[in-house]
Amino acid sequence: MTKVHVTTTVNGDPVEFLADPRETLLDSLRNSLGLTGSKEGCGTGDCGACSVTMNGTLVCSCLVLGVEAEGAQIETIEGMGGDTQLHPLQRKFVEHAALQCGFCTPGILVAAKKLLEENANPTETEIRYWLAGNLCRCTGYDKIIRAVQDAAAEMRGEAA
Amino acid sequence: MAKDEFNVHNLVGTRPDRPDGLDKVTGRARYGADISAPGMLWAAVVRSPHAHARILSIDTSKAEALEGVKAVVTRADFPTGLTGEDWNLQENTMAGDVALYDGHAVAAVAATSQLLANDAARLIEVEYEVLPHVIDVDDAIKPDAPAIRPGSADASVPEGMAPNVVRYMEFGHGDLEDGFAKADLVCEKSYKTEAAHQGYIEPHACMGQLGEDGKGEMWVCTQGQWFIRRMCSAVLGMETSQLRVTPSEIGGGFGGKTTIFMEPLSLALSRKAGGKPVKLVMSRAEVLRATGPTASASMDVKIGMTRDGTMTAARAEFRMQGGAFPGAPVDMALYCAFAPYKLPAVAHIGYDVLANRPKCAAYRAPGSPMGAFAVESLVDEMCRELGLDPIDVRLKNGVKSGDKSSYGPKFGSIGLTEVLEATKAHPNLAAPLGPNQGRGAAAGYWFNHGGETSVSMAISEDGTAQVSVGTPDIGGSRASIALMTAETLGIPYENVRVNVVETGALGVNEPTHGSRATFASGKAAVVAAEQAIGEMCRRAANEWGIDPEAVEWVDGAAQPAGPNAGKFPPMSIAEIAGKMGSTGGPISGHHEGNLDGVGASFGTHVVDVEVDPETGRTTILRYLVVQDAGRAIHPSYVEGQYQGGAAQGIGWALNEEYVYDDQGRLANPVFLDYRVPVASDLPMIDTVIVEVPNPGHPFGVRGVGETGITPPLPAIANAIQHATGARLRHLPMTPAKVLAALKG
């Protein structure tokens, strides 16, 4: 099938790629742009490992076509924070041992970042329901919830 | 070599950031599907849509004619004449004359893009003759069930058994009749558990390359790169040493990534495509249809108990199917079933049965959760009937160090009593319960494992250290191994780098399985570090002109062992390392062996549930895990294992099962329908780490990964009975099943 030329912005950088009209945004990110931080766990929008934001909306990039990225603003895990300026969520996930295998971690971080942008002081229940679309099979979620709570507190300036 | 004698450590027991943390929160850690190579092809697999069907013909011509398709393979491309488990592995990798389950691979194709490979796979035409199939274990064991693979029973199966029974076992000790005669209450009940999948979020993925010269490379997400190497080379008829396997970071395994599924296909395709690398990534549906779930089980248990709660005798008969191949973990289910109890008389009978399902793989404490579901449910039922406290009954009958186990061997040092006492003391047991709420407790057991291990470590020129291990880091083992190595060397944690290395770099290692990575690679790393310390003491002794035995290693430096040894200032590891080139060359250590000294681990879980009487839905209100870790090297990751095991057990108890339609096709091969617990399903999971040190490990480690999935199944059933009066003996305890039980 003839590929389509797509011009878009990923993590603030202008990028271009050719996309088969059948390929997902996740495939475009991973295979055309080399941004393999977003993961495919299911391909059906059930696991959230491919979570990115598109024009500020949290989406499963496996449910978006690559060609739909035309003219959009995409944010992925790679844009969340570098080694020298980690997002508080990234730091707290390591401190709290909120990851074991780490495969779901990029998607959970992207989703949790969006939560804290909308709600600076979420309750445990609000965090659990917000992240209900992000499967983690290793941790039982306990340490993930605590890491999000702790990062939120720090971002509110409450942390010790 | 016990370093745990005084229980004073600088590093062991602390909670530093894991060494691979930054990689994993920034998205740069590379997992199975995250690699590509020049000239790489993409592969897709054609799978049987039938549960059981003879393959009459495979026409690959249309696929081969498609532009961009570089190779197609079928079973005809594999060597013949394999026997035993190698033959089973090959047969599971790609069907021969008969497709044995829905999802069984039949052909595979490699092309220049994933979409093209998928298109080509759809052009491969397979003609089938559908055969009668059987799914449920109780149906599969019937004498008139469709015979799935005649002739695959081993020598343990007596003449005249049903055709799908492939292994049979019976063992026990004591006088069973006498034991039951001494009991005031004898109960016998039947229980069933359904197949659950490990549910790792990362689908199987690999990139294989195999040339005409017989040399191959593979990048793969696996728990064990040497297992992949051995199995792939056996299935393809390669020389084992010619295949070099590099493990990627691994996105969960839980036992399911200790074997091969599609990996040989990438190598076979590569060979046929002129040696180009071939990337093969499973979809979630392929993972669920064609990779190892656990076995399903049908179990009868009989227990005798006196009025004061003393268990007098017990008998278990388990029937398990592990798919169309031998290997259901019925033996381990039986070994673990009564392990928490000191029993004067016990009998075990087990059947390994074939069914038209995918070949089962290990899943966290393979077998143990099923047996625990049956036994721990029945013990609870009997405690209720006799008006006894279930924790007290377990204390009364619980095994202690040195006791003969239910399955034969004597226990070494174990901590079941300490675990039960800690459970009783926990505040969760005093939390008030409201209407429709109930509390359930259960015990669980896993042996833990040492196994084939090879580790090397080397001191670098600046006095830091690198450790090469063969056990992929599936949940923080780099951190625990670095802690133990640094503690032994007397240097900072940050000065040790632990590398998980490829097959070319070490001798054979078993996978990260059996809860062994921190135990075995950690123990070997300590031995290797001690060798390096010995060498560094010799270097210092040479320089000082004193006897090496007169030098001791303290806080990362060599120093004279006493006033008589001579007066020299301590020589630091950095100082010794800095001049190693002129004092004798590289300083390193290594250890290889079948590591023994493993310490078994018991745990108890206590769960509070609320059951909605209108919908039958069970909500977990409160959850407590108490388990003996021996010694928690990095307590955060020990807690993580406890919490993760509990969450998987909760899923198995309440939601997860393989659902088949009447054609034997898996009806729920997506996460929407194969529903694992999500964040909003669970409460915080409270943990208590009990530490009864294992004398067989320098720091007392037992291994903590597996025991935790065992108690949730019965604990939740026990809590549901406490809440509702209804006893559920068939997992999963879905709202529909609970509602039916409530209506009597």
Interface residues (C-beta under 8 A of the other chain):
Chain A: M1 D20 R22 E23 D27 R30 N31 L35 T36 G37 S38 K39 E40 G41 C42 G43 T44 D46 C47 A49 T76 I77 E78 M80 G81 G82 D83 L86 Q90 R91 F93 V94 E95 H96 A97 L99 Q100 C101 G102 F103 C104 T105 P106 L109 E124 T125 I127 R128 Y129 L131 A132 G133 N134 L135 C136 R137 C138 T139 G140 Y141 D142 K143 I144 I145
Chain B: R15 D17 R18 D20 G21 L22 D23 K24 V25 T26 G27 R28 A29 R30 Y31 A33 D34 S36 S113 Q114 L115 Q198 G199 Y200 I201 E202 P203 E249 I250 G251 G252 G253 F254 V281 S283 R284 I474 G475 G476 H634 S636 Y637 E639 G640 Q643 G644 G645 A646 A647 Q648 V670 F671 L672 V676 P677 V678 A679 S680 D681 L682 M684 I685
